[in-house]
Amino acid sequence: MMIGLKLDLTEHDLPEVYYSIQDYGSSTARWCPGCGDHAILTAVQKLCREEQLPPEKTVFVSGIGCSSRFPHYMKTYGFHGLHGRAFPVAEGVKFRRPDLDVFVITGDGDCASIGAGHWVHAIRYNMDMVVLLFDNEIYGLTKKQTSPTSPLGTRSNTHPSGSVLPPINPIQSTLGFANVSFVAQTVDWNPAHLFATIKKAHEHKGLSFVRIHQRCPIWMKDGFTNNVSDPDSIILLNHENGIELDPQVLNSFKNVVEHDPSNIDKAREWANTEGKFPIGLFYQNPEASCYDDYGAHNLHMPVSQKLEGMNNVLDRYAI
Ligand code: SF4
């Protein structure tokens, strides 16, 4: 329940309305025990509370897949749509309601397979929204088919002898799309880094693309076991303009490298790293054009004025 605080604001600089975590939580999440999606949901609800996002001004849009159940678990507006179609729905919402905070929740199959065309253009449109790619490297909802990010040789129901094509690297791909403005990577099993990354993404004006390595203990049992148990396998990209971490968290990483997120060539080099996992902010360009800046004109024009404008245009063609 929303808590209304009736305090004397002349003495205490407190808001009249304070949203607690409970104000953002809806029904009990029905993901499997141990699924990384739970940690991401917690991080997002924490962000909503920390930023005091009004639930009625916040929208979560998803496609299809385990991760796409996300809007059901948020007590905000939500749209659980069609497979691969989260991006155009979110763009439509943002185009006509630029005052809303829009989040896109998508999975590796949803984004990088059936939704790949929309993904390319969403990056190019660079509309002000946060995109969270839950990448578990498998189709989970439909019980273990090879996804576009499954590592080579993954045994699945579609490739019982092992997948035969090299996977798409979503960070590498996104850094190659026109007008890219924010690309970051994190993991579901480090709550501090996960939260700090989503927070940084939310602060960015433009489309923030965050790939989250997400555990699926049901269909990819050993998917990230080595990375979870061996901190040496993670490389933390650190910079004063990057993901802001508490010094204690920073010191918990064994491999920390300096990476300036304004350097796209270096970002691409880090995206190509093999054998180890780089996490952090790869690239940020706050100057990239945002398509929403060109579309949100005259939103409050009365209908009579719109009709008059249309009639003026049509009159030009009257015979
Ligand atoms: Fe999570 Fe995998 Fe279960 Fe889906 S199948 S809810 S991704 S653990």
Residues whose N, C-alpha, C, O or C-beta is under 5 A from the ligand:
A	BS01	SF4	W31 C32 C35 C66 G140 L141 R215 C216 P217 I218 W219
